[in-house]
Amino acid sequence: MKIKVLAIAPYVGLRDLLLEMVQEETMIRMDVEVADLEEALPLIQQAEEKGYDIIISRGGTANLIRKHSSLPVVDIPVSGYDILRVLTLIRRTNSKVAIIGFPNICKAVAEVSSLLDFEIPIIQISDQTEVRGALRQAFGDKVQIVLGDAVTVRAAQEMGYHGILITSGKESVGDMFREVRRVYDVYRQGREQTMFYRDILDQDTRAIIALDDRHRILFMNQTAGELLASSGSGDADALSGSSIQYSLPALYKLISGAEEADSTAKWSKQFLYLNEQQYKVSVSEGRKEGSFRYLVSLDSIENWRNERRFAAYIPPRLTTFNQMVGSSVMLNRTIAKAQKYALSDRNLWISGERGTGKSLFAQAIHSASRRHAQGFYMIPCEGMTGQETDLLLKGTAEELGLPETGFGGTIYLNNVDRLDREAQDQWLQAIRRYPQIRFIASSSTSLTRLKGKADYNHELIAALGELQMAVPPLKERMEDIDEIIRVMIANYNFQSGKQIVGFREAALDELLQYDWPGNLRELERAIHEMLVLTQGNHVEKKDAVTVIEQYKESLIADADTVSTTIDLRGTLEEIERRIITYVLQEEGMNQSKTCKRLGMNRTTFWRKMNKTFNNET
Ligand SMILES: Nc1ncnc2c1ncn2[C@@H]1O[C@H](COP(=O)(O)OP(=O)(O)OP(=O)(O)O)[C@@H](O)[C@H]1O
């Protein structure tokens, strides 16, 4: 790729020399314009848009361009040779000669003229505006010929005097090309680094805007650009440099209000509505001179809930009623009831054995409710600490609690029967304090049994059980198994690359004869294991039997009847293993929870279970 260069030549001869010499530069593509100071301005303003990488010019013109362009400007230098040439030219003249120039030229002239033993008055200027004053001074001193750059010579001619241009020779132009290559390397590295940081900022889902002390936009990332564009404020380029007073009036009000009240410390807890969406605003102040004054980040509440809060939040891709597999009368009746409850705002209690699909129902009800876009939190009642509950509901000094952010979605208290007593009171208070939130609770203990427990908070049952429904156990809707199998095989083939087409009749019979105490969770796991065992296109009876026999041996369904239903035959080791397997299943196959509940470490767990797992695989 070639370096694209725009050269502004202050005199025609320089253009020709540049065009001649650029032919030897394989890395450089150059356009040359002959222009004076005023003519140069519009050209350089378009240079960036036209894709030039570097501008080159000379003397005063280069200085002026530097002030008006963000592109790097490379000077065509005046070398000792150039000065030597011009001094040789005027050495024998009888006219009085003076030189006017910037310090670098004056210094070089002083050096060369002293070598040549040729005295020449030197008038040094530091800015283009001093040219005419310097000329007047020279002509007042009877100078007849002035040496200088294009601007000086042109001004001298306009004043009716003779001017001789110090031209740039081949050596100067050669030096300039070397400088162009060097500057381009540095510039490209800088540009790549800038792009790298820009990319990082553009990846951020927060809108990030840097403002100067007059609230003008210095920078905005892609999200901010999109936010402004979608609010009808215009595109990012057009807004850059303009005040946010009109494009983001709400933010403007917040910042100027805080400035007036001198209460910038409060910024960390502010929320704003933009485009009918709520955003959390953070503002930090720039400390360095010449940098930004405010760095604002706007985080949509949806993102903020998603990322800043613990894993309890489930993003909007929730199960819907359409995704519930099965067509039994039992399931359809339950779905019909749940669909009615989805239209209500009242709190709901879902009971049913473990693994029957209560969480799926809770999600489907939320998805079909009017609050479906407002978020769904699933609280695992057993694992949730009081501190986490407080963080969610009450927030901290820096962060608002969920209800304070205007949250009006659903909070699902999964296995609410397992809440400890203190947490029961905590949640009861929350339900009473935040009527805008809908609560759905689930329990595997029946409501009647729970009401019989003296140590459970009965007011909580009443507050959550405004509506009630039960999800039937799998054994009451065995007709659904056929359909569930089909869906699972399709998913499994997709993931494994196998081509299983179904269960043999005899294998299916095995499934239908088993009670499935662990319900759909257990069924899903068992079918998966059978599919793994299957070698051909059909799941054979032997595969089904192998898996189900293991389940029959080790899995016991109902938590509350554990002492009577765990098979106490065999060695202590075998009974122990059955108990561990039971708890493991109760904990949704979560080993750390199982270990915690049984008060054993992982190594012991693995040692005791080793045989069971080995047998299974
Ligand atoms: N109708 C259904 N069709 C297909 N799969 C289902 C259905 N209902 C539940 N499942 C599956 O069964 C498993 C258990 O479901 P879920 O977690 O909703 O049960 P649960 O009753 O809430 O369990 P727990 O009481 O342990 O919290 C999940 O993997 C889910 O995908």
Ligand as a Chemical Component Dictionary entry (heavy atoms), coordinates in Angstrom:
data_LIG
# 
_chem_comp.id                   LIG 
_chem_comp.type                 NON-POLYMER 
_chem_comp.pdbx_formal_charge   0 
_chem_comp.three_letter_code    LIG 
# 
loop_
_chem_comp_atom.comp_id 
_chem_comp_atom.atom_id 
_chem_comp_atom.alt_atom_id 
_chem_comp_atom.type_symbol 
_chem_comp_atom.charge 
_chem_comp_atom.model_Cartn_x 
_chem_comp_atom.model_Cartn_y 
_chem_comp_atom.model_Cartn_z 
_chem_comp_atom.pdbx_ordinal 
LIG N1  N1  N 0 -42.965 -30.338 29.299 1  
LIG C1  C1  C 0 -41.664 -30.566 29.246 2  
LIG N2  N2  N 0 -41.119 -30.946 28.110 3  
LIG C2  C2  C 0 -39.803 -31.216 28.034 4  
LIG N3  N3  N 0 -38.947 -31.114 29.047 5  
LIG C3  C3  C 0 -39.435 -30.717 30.207 6  
LIG C4  C4  C 0 -40.812 -30.416 30.378 7  
LIG N4  N4  N 0 -40.992 -30.060 31.662 8  
LIG C5  C5  C 0 -39.784 -30.138 32.255 9  
LIG N5  N5  N 0 -38.863 -30.527 31.392 10 
LIG C6  C6  C 0 -37.423 -30.738 31.684 11 
LIG O1  O1  O 0 -37.295 -31.299 32.961 12 
LIG C7  C7  C 0 -36.213 -30.742 33.683 13 
LIG C8  C8  C 0 -36.698 -30.241 35.014 14 
LIG O2  O2  O 0 -37.524 -29.122 34.811 15 
LIG P1  P1  P 0 -37.624 -27.966 35.900 16 
LIG O3  O3  O 0 -36.278 -27.550 36.385 17 
LIG O4  O4  O 0 -38.518 -26.921 35.366 18 
LIG O5  O5  O 0 -38.369 -28.756 37.063 19 
LIG P2  P2  P 0 -38.748 -28.255 38.516 20 
LIG O6  O6  O 0 -40.025 -28.892 38.856 21 
LIG O7  O7  O 0 -38.662 -26.786 38.592 22 
LIG O8  O8  O 0 -37.568 -28.904 39.344 23 
LIG P3  P3  P 0 -37.143 -28.608 40.887 24 
LIG O9  O9  O 0 -38.313 -28.934 41.726 25 
LIG O10 O10 O 0 -35.998 -29.531 41.102 26 
LIG O11 O11 O 0 -36.758 -27.186 40.936 27 
LIG C9  C9  C 0 -35.636 -29.665 32.830 28 
LIG O12 O12 O 0 -34.435 -30.130 32.266 29 
LIG C10 C10 C 0 -36.680 -29.412 31.772 30 
LIG O13 O13 O 0 -36.086 -29.067 30.550 31 
# 
loop_
_chem_comp_bond.comp_id 
_chem_comp_bond.atom_id_1 
_chem_comp_bond.atom_id_2 
_chem_comp_bond.value_order 
_chem_comp_bond.pdbx_ordinal 
LIG N1  C1  SING 1  
LIG C1  N2  SING 2  
LIG C1  C4  DOUB 3  
LIG N2  C2  DOUB 4  
LIG C2  N3  SING 5  
LIG N3  C3  DOUB 6  
LIG C3  C4  SING 7  
LIG C3  N5  SING 8  
LIG C4  N4  SING 9  
LIG N4  C5  DOUB 10 
LIG C5  N5  SING 11 
LIG N5  C6  SING 12 
LIG C6  O1  SING 13 
LIG C6  C10 SING 14 
LIG O1  C7  SING 15 
LIG C7  C8  SING 16 
LIG C7  C9  SING 17 
LIG C8  O2  SING 18 
LIG O2  P1  SING 19 
LIG P1  O3  DOUB 20 
LIG P1  O4  SING 21 
LIG P1  O5  SING 22 
LIG O5  P2  SING 23 
LIG P2  O6  DOUB 24 
LIG P2  O7  SING 25 
LIG P2  O8  SING 26 
LIG O8  P3  SING 27 
LIG P3  O9  DOUB 28 
LIG P3  O10 SING 29 
LIG P3  O11 SING 30 
LIG C9  O12 SING 31 
LIG C9  C10 SING 32 
LIG C10 O13 SING 33 
# 
